Amino acid sequence: MTQTLTLSNEMVATLNQRGTPVAAVLAVKFAVCVTKMASRRRTRVALAQLEPWQLRDVGLTPTEAHDESIKVFWKA
C-alpha cells in the first residue's frame, strides 16, 4: 500500500515534463498526503481494537500497540 501512496521525485519530474500545471502537481501531492494520513488513522484505530493474542501474532506488546494507537494521524 505504501507504494501507491508515495509520490516520488521521479513521478513529479514526469508530470513536469509533460507540461502539467503546477497547481495539478500540488493537488496530487496534497491528495497523497491526505491519503497517507487517513490510512494512518484507520490503521491505528484498528490496532487499538486488537486482542492481546492478535498483538502477539504481529509481534507487538499491548504497551507498544497502545503507544502507536494514540499517536496523532499526521505523525509517521
The first five atom37 places (N, CA, C, CB, O) and aatype in JSON, in Angstrom:
{
  "aatype": [12, 16, 5, 16, 10, 16, 10, 15, 2, 6, 12, 19, 0, 16, 10, 2, 5, 1, 7, 16, 14, 19, 0, 0, 19, 10, 0, 19, 11, 13, 0, 19, 4, 19, 16, 11, 12, 0, 15, 1, 1, 1, 16, 1, 19, 0, 10, 0, 5, 10, 6, 14, 17, 5, 10, 1, 3, 19, 7, 10, 16, 14, 16, 6, 0, 8, 3, 6, 15, 9, 11, 19, 13, 17, 11, 0],
  "atom_mask": [
    [1, 1, 1, 1, 1],
    [1, 1, 1, 1, 1],
    [1, 1, 1, 1, 1],
    [1, 1, 1, 1, 1],
    [1, 1, 1, 1, 1],
    [1, 1, 1, 1, 1],
    [1, 1, 1, 1, 1],
    [1, 1, 1, 1, 1],
    [1, 1, 1, 1, 1],
    [1, 1, 1, 1, 1],
    [1, 1, 1, 1, 1],
    [1, 1, 1, 1, 1],
    [1, 1, 1, 1, 1],
    [1, 1, 1, 1, 1],
    [1, 1, 1, 1, 1],
    [1, 1, 1, 1, 1],
    [1, 1, 1, 1, 1],
    [1, 1, 1, 1, 1],
    [1, 1, 1, 0, 1],
    [1, 1, 1, 1, 1],
    [1, 1, 1, 1, 1],
    [1, 1, 1, 1, 1],
    [1, 1, 1, 1, 1],
    [1, 1, 1, 1, 1],
    [1, 1, 1, 1, 1],
    [1, 1, 1, 1, 1],
    [1, 1, 1, 1, 1],
    [1, 1, 1, 1, 1],
    [1, 1, 1, 1, 1],
    [1, 1, 1, 1, 1],
    [1, 1, 1, 1, 1],
    [1, 1, 1, 1, 1],
    [1, 1, 1, 1, 1],
    [1, 1, 1, 1, 1],
    [1, 1, 1, 1, 1],
    [1, 1, 1, 1, 1],
    [1, 1, 1, 1, 1],
    [1, 1, 1, 1, 1],
    [1, 1, 1, 1, 1],
    [1, 1, 1, 1, 1],
    [1, 1, 1, 1, 1],
    [1, 1, 1, 1, 1],
    [1, 1, 1, 1, 1],
    [1, 1, 1, 1, 1],
    [1, 1, 1, 1, 1],
    [1, 1, 1, 1, 1],
    [1, 1, 1, 1, 1],
    [1, 1, 1, 1, 1],
    [1, 1, 1, 1, 1],
    [1, 1, 1, 1, 1],
    [1, 1, 1, 1, 1],
    [1, 1, 1, 1, 1],
    [1, 1, 1, 1, 1],
    [1, 1, 1, 1, 1],
    [1, 1, 1, 1, 1],
    [1, 1, 1, 1, 1],
    [1, 1, 1, 1, 1],
    [1, 1, 1, 1, 1],
    [1, 1, 1, 0, 1],
    [1, 1, 1, 1, 1],
    [1, 1, 1, 1, 1],
    [1, 1, 1, 1, 1],
    [1, 1, 1, 1, 1],
    [1, 1, 1, 1, 1],
    [1, 1, 1, 1, 1],
    [1, 1, 1, 1, 1],
    [1, 1, 1, 1, 1],
    [1, 1, 1, 1, 1],
    [1, 1, 1, 1, 1],
    [1, 1, 1, 1, 1],
    [1, 1, 1, 1, 1],
    [1, 1, 1, 1, 1],
    [1, 1, 1, 1, 1],
    [1, 1, 1, 1, 1],
    [1, 1, 1, 1, 1],
    [1, 1, 1, 1, 1]
  ],
  "atom_positions": [
    [[0.81, -1.2, 0.0], [0.0, 0.0, 0.0], [0.86, 1.26, 0.0], [-0.93, 0.0, 1.2], [0.46, 2.28, -0.56]],
    [[2.01, 1.2, 0.61], [2.87, 2.37, 0.66], [3.28, 2.83, -0.73], [4.1, 2.09, 1.5], [3.38, 4.03, -0.98]],
    [[3.51, 1.89, -1.63], [3.92, 2.26, -2.97], [2.84, 3.08, -3.68], [4.25, 1.02, -3.79], [3.17, 3.99, -4.44]],
    [[1.59, 2.78, -3.44], [0.53, 3.52, -4.1], [0.36, 4.9, -3.49], [-0.77, 2.75, -4.02], [-0.24, 5.78, -4.11]],
    [[0.88, 5.11, -2.28], [0.72, 6.39, -1.61], [1.94, 7.29, -1.77], [0.44, 6.17, -0.16], [1.89, 8.46, -1.41]],
    [[3.01, 6.76, -2.29], [4.25, 7.52, -2.39], [4.33, 8.21, -3.74], [5.46, 6.61, -2.18], [4.18, 7.59, -4.79]],
    [[4.57, 9.51, -3.69], [4.78, 10.28, -4.91], [6.26, 10.61, -4.98], [3.88, 11.58, -4.94], [6.73, 11.54, -4.31]],
    [[6.99, 9.85, -5.79], [8.44, 10.02, -5.85], [8.82, 11.25, -6.66], [9.09, 8.77, -6.45], [8.01, 11.8, -7.41]],
    [[10.05, 11.66, -6.49], [10.58, 12.79, -7.27], [10.55, 12.47, -8.76], [12.01, 13.13, -6.83], [10.35, 13.36, -9.59]],
    [[10.75, 11.19, -9.08], [10.72, 10.77, -10.49], [9.32, 10.98, -11.07], [11.15, 9.28, -10.62], [9.18, 11.43, -12.21]],
    [[8.3, 10.67, -10.3], [6.93, 10.85, -10.77], [6.61, 12.33, -10.97], [5.93, 10.23, -9.79], [5.98, 12.72, -11.94]],
    [[7.07, 13.15, -10.03], [6.85, 14.59, -10.14], [7.57, 15.13, -11.36], [7.32, 15.32, -8.87], [7.02, 15.96, -12.08]],
    [[8.79, 14.66, -11.6], [9.55, 15.09, -12.79], [8.81, 14.71, -14.07], [10.96, 14.48, -12.78], [8.79, 15.47, -15.03]],
    [[8.21, 13.51, -14.07], [7.45, 13.07, -15.23], [6.25, 13.97, -15.46], [6.98, 11.61, -15.05], [5.96, 14.34, -16.6]],
    [[5.56, 14.33, -14.38], [4.42, 15.25, -14.51], [4.87, 16.6, -15.07], [3.73, 15.44, -13.16], [4.2, 17.18, -15.92]],
    [[6.0, 17.08, -14.58], [6.5, 18.37, -15.03], [6.97, 18.34, -16.48], [7.64, 18.81, -14.14], [6.82, 19.33, -17.19]],
    [[7.53, 17.21, -16.93], [8.0, 17.1, -18.31], [6.84, 17.16, -19.29], [8.78, 15.8, -18.49], [6.99, 17.61, -20.43]],
    [[5.72, 16.72, -18.87], [4.56, 16.69, -19.76], [3.8, 18.0, -19.74], [3.63, 15.56, -19.39], [2.71, 18.09, -20.3]],
    [[4.35, 19.0, -19.12], [3.72, 20.3, -19.11], [2.52, 20.39, -18.18], [0.0, 0.0, 0.0], [1.63, 21.22, -18.38]],
    [[2.48, 19.54, -17.17], [1.39, 19.57, -16.21], [1.45, 20.86, -15.42], [1.44, 18.33, -15.27], [2.53, 21.24, -14.95]],
    [[0.34, 21.54, -15.25], [0.34, 22.78, -14.48], [0.8, 22.55, -13.03], [-1.05, 23.42, -14.48], [0.56, 21.49, -12.45]],
    [[1.45, 23.54, -12.48], [1.95, 23.46, -11.12], [0.81, 23.17, -10.15], [2.67, 24.76, -10.72], [0.99, 22.4, -9.2]],
    [[-0.34, 23.76, -10.36], [-1.48, 23.52, -9.47], [-1.88, 22.05, -9.48], [-2.67, 24.4, -9.89], [-2.28, 21.52, -8.45]],
    [[-1.78, 21.41, -10.63], [-2.14, 19.98, -10.7], [-1.14, 19.13, -9.93], [-2.19, 19.52, -12.17], [-1.52, 18.19, -9.23]],
    [[0.14, 19.47, -10.05], [1.17, 18.73, -9.31], [0.95, 18.91, -7.81], [2.59, 19.19, -9.71], [1.04, 17.95, -7.05]],
    [[0.68, 20.12, -7.39], [0.41, 20.38, -5.98], [-0.84, 19.65, -5.51], [0.26, 21.89, -5.72], [-0.87, 19.14, -4.38]],
    [[-1.85, 19.58, -6.33], [-3.07, 18.86, -5.98], [-2.8, 17.38, -5.78], [-4.14, 19.07, -7.05], [-3.34, 16.76, -4.87]],
    [[-1.97, 16.81, -6.63], [-1.62, 15.39, -6.49], [-0.84, 15.16, -5.2], [-0.79, 14.9, -7.71], [-1.1, 14.21, -4.47]],
    [[0.13, 16.04, -4.92], [0.89, 15.92, -3.68], [-0.02, 16.02, -2.46], [1.98, 17.0, -3.62], [0.14, 15.27, -1.5]],
    [[-0.97, 16.95, -2.51], [-1.91, 17.12, -1.41], [-2.77, 15.86, -1.23], [-2.8, 18.35, -1.65], [-3.0, 15.41, -0.11]],
    [[-3.24, 15.31, -2.33], [-4.07, 14.1, -2.27], [-3.29, 12.93, -1.68], [-4.58, 13.73, -3.67], [-3.84, 12.16, -0.89]],
    [[-2.03, 12.79, -2.05], [-1.19, 11.73, -1.49], [-1.03, 11.92, 0.01], [0.19, 11.7, -2.18], [-1.11, 10.96, 0.77]],
    [[-0.79, 13.14, 0.43], [-0.62, 13.45, 1.85], [-1.88, 13.12, 2.65], [-0.25, 14.94, 2.04], [-1.81, 12.5, 3.71]],
    [[-3.03, 13.53, 2.15], [-4.3, 13.27, 2.84], [-4.58, 11.77, 2.9], [-5.47, 14.0, 2.13], [-5.08, 11.27, 3.91]],
    [[-4.26, 11.06, 1.83], [-4.47, 9.62, 1.79], [-3.59, 8.91, 2.82], [-4.19, 9.07, 0.38], [-4.03, 7.98, 3.49]],
    [[-2.33, 9.35, 2.93], [-1.44, 8.77, 3.93], [-1.98, 8.98, 5.34], [-0.03, 9.37, 3.81], [-1.98, 8.06, 6.16]],
    [[-2.45, 10.2, 5.62], [-2.97, 10.5, 6.95], [-4.2, 9.66, 7.27], [-3.3, 11.97, 7.06], [-4.35, 9.17, 8.39]],
    [[-5.08, 9.51, 6.3], [-6.29, 8.7, 6.5], [-5.92, 7.24, 6.75], [-7.23, 8.82, 5.29], [-6.53, 6.57, 7.59]],
    [[-4.94, 6.75, 6.02], [-4.5, 5.37, 6.19], [-3.9, 5.16, 7.58], [-3.48, 5.0, 5.11], [-4.18, 4.15, 8.23]],
    [[-3.08, 6.11, 8.03], [-2.51, 6.0, 9.38], [-3.6, 5.97, 10.43], [-1.56, 7.18, 9.65], [-3.54, 5.17, 11.36]],
    [[-4.61, 6.82, 10.29], [-5.68, 6.86, 11.27], [-6.45, 5.55, 11.3], [-6.64, 8.02, 10.97], [-6.69, 5.0, 12.38]],
    [[-6.83, 5.04, 10.13], [-7.55, 3.76, 10.07], [-6.74, 2.64, 10.69], [-7.91, 3.41, 8.62], [-7.27, 1.81, 11.44]],
    [[-5.46, 2.6, 10.38], [-4.59, 1.54, 10.9], [-4.47, 1.63, 12.41], [-3.2, 1.63, 10.26], [-4.52, 0.6, 13.09]],
    [[-4.33, 2.82, 12.93], [-4.18, 2.99, 14.38], [-5.47, 2.68, 15.12], [-3.72, 4.4, 14.7], [-5.43, 2.13, 16.22]],
    [[-6.6, 3.02, 14.55], [-7.88, 2.67, 15.17], [-8.03, 1.15, 15.21], [-9.07, 3.32, 14.39], [-8.45, 0.59, 16.22]],
    [[-7.69, 0.5, 14.12], [-7.77, -0.96, 14.07], [-6.8, -1.6, 15.06], [-7.49, -1.47, 12.65], [-7.14, -2.59, 15.71]],
    [[-5.61, -1.05, 15.18], [-4.61, -1.57, 16.1], [-5.11, -1.5, 17.54], [-3.3, -0.8, 15.96], [-4.87, -2.41, 18.33]],
    [[-5.78, -0.42, 17.88], [-6.3, -0.25, 19.24], [-7.37, -1.28, 19.58], [-6.87, 1.15, 19.41], [-7.62, -1.54, 20.76]],
    [[-7.99, -1.87, 18.58], [-9.08, -2.82, 18.81], [-8.62, -4.28, 18.82], [-10.14, -2.64, 17.76], [-9.43, -5.18, 19.04]],
    [[-7.34, -4.53, 18.59], [-6.85, -5.91, 18.56], [-6.76, -6.5, 19.96], [-5.47, -5.96, 17.88], [-6.48, -5.81, 20.93]],
    [[-7.01, -7.78, 20.03], [-6.9, -8.54, 21.28], [-5.43, -8.85, 21.54], [-7.75, -9.86, 21.21], [-4.62, -8.83, 20.62]],
    [[-5.08, -9.13, 22.81], [-3.67, -9.44, 23.12], [-3.1, -10.59, 22.3], [-3.53, -9.77, 24.59], [-1.93, -10.53, 21.9]],
    [[-3.87, -11.63, 22.04], [-3.35, -12.75, 21.25], [-3.08, -12.32, 19.81], [-4.35, -13.94, 21.27], [-2.16, -12.83, 19.17]],
    [[-3.88, -11.38, 19.29], [-3.65, -10.88, 17.93], [-2.39, -10.02, 17.88], [-4.87, -10.07, 17.45], [-1.64, -10.05, 16.9]],
    [[-2.18, -9.27, 18.94], [-0.96, -8.44, 19.0], [0.29, -9.32, 19.03], [-1.0, -7.53, 20.25], [1.29, -9.01, 18.4]],
    [[0.21, -10.43, 19.77], [1.35, -11.35, 19.8], [1.62, -11.9, 18.4], [1.09, -12.51, 20.78], [2.78, -12.08, 18.02]],
    [[0.56, -12.16, 17.64], [0.73, -12.67, 16.27], [1.49, -11.69, 15.38], [-0.64, -12.97, 15.66], [2.25, -12.11, 14.5]],
    [[1.3, -10.4, 15.6], [2.01, -9.41, 14.77], [3.29, -8.91, 15.44], [1.09, -8.23, 14.48], [3.96, -8.03, 14.9]],
    [[3.62, -9.46, 16.6], [4.88, -9.15, 17.24], [4.89, -7.87, 18.05], [0.0, 0.0, 0.0], [5.93, -7.22, 18.2]],
    [[3.73, -7.49, 18.6], [3.65, -6.28, 19.42], [3.16, -6.62, 20.82], [2.72, -5.25, 18.77], [2.39, -7.55, 21.03]],
    [[3.63, -5.84, 21.77], [3.09, -5.95, 23.12], [1.91, -5.0, 23.22], [4.19, -5.63, 24.21], [1.8, -4.07, 22.42]],
    [[1.04, -5.21, 24.2], [-0.07, -4.27, 24.37], [0.41, -2.83, 24.59], [-0.92, -4.7, 25.54], [-0.25, -1.89, 24.15]],
    [[1.52, -2.66, 25.27], [2.05, -1.31, 25.5], [2.51, -0.67, 24.2], [3.22, -1.36, 26.51], [2.23, 0.51, 23.95]],
    [[3.2, -1.42, 23.37], [3.65, -0.9, 22.08], [2.46, -0.54, 21.2], [4.54, -1.93, 21.36], [2.46, 0.5, 20.54]],
    [[1.45, -1.4, 21.2], [0.26, -1.14, 20.4], [-0.45, 0.11, 20.89], [-0.7, -2.35, 20.44], [-0.92, 0.93, 20.1]],
    [[-0.54, 0.25, 22.2], [-1.2, 1.44, 22.77], [-0.43, 2.71, 22.4], [-1.32, 1.31, 24.3], [-1.03, 3.71, 22.0]],
    [[0.88, 2.65, 22.55], [1.71, 3.82, 22.22], [1.53, 4.23, 20.75], [3.19, 3.52, 22.49], [1.46, 5.42, 20.44]],
    [[1.46, 3.25, 19.87], [1.27, 3.54, 18.45], [-0.15, 4.06, 18.17], [1.55, 2.29, 17.62], [-0.33, 4.98, 17.37]],
    [[-1.13, 3.47, 18.83], [-2.52, 3.82, 18.53], [-2.9, 5.2, 19.02], [-3.44, 2.8, 19.14], [-3.87, 5.78, 18.53]],
    [[-2.17, 5.76, 19.98], [-2.52, 7.1, 20.48], [-1.78, 8.21, 19.75], [-2.24, 7.19, 21.97], [-1.98, 9.39, 20.02]],
    [[-0.91, 7.83, 18.81], [-0.23, 8.85, 18.0], [-1.25, 9.59, 17.14], [0.88, 8.21, 17.11], [-2.24, 9.01, 16.71]],
    [[-1.0, 10.85, 16.9], [-1.85, 11.62, 16.02], [-1.6, 11.23, 14.58], [-1.62, 13.13, 16.23], [-0.49, 10.8, 14.23]],
    [[-2.59, 11.37, 13.73], [-2.53, 10.84, 12.37], [-1.47, 11.5, 11.49], [-3.86, 10.99, 11.72], [-1.09, 10.91, 10.48]],
    [[-1.0, 12.66, 11.82], [-0.03, 13.31, 10.96], [1.41, 12.91, 11.3], [-0.18, 14.81, 11.05], [2.34, 13.31, 10.6]],
    [[1.61, 12.12, 12.36], [2.95, 11.64, 12.7], [3.15, 10.24, 12.17], [3.17, 11.67, 14.23], [2.3, 9.36, 12.34]],
    [[4.3, 10.04, 11.52], [4.59, 8.73, 10.95], [5.06, 7.78, 12.02], [5.65, 8.83, 9.85], [5.36, 6.62, 11.74]]
  ]
}
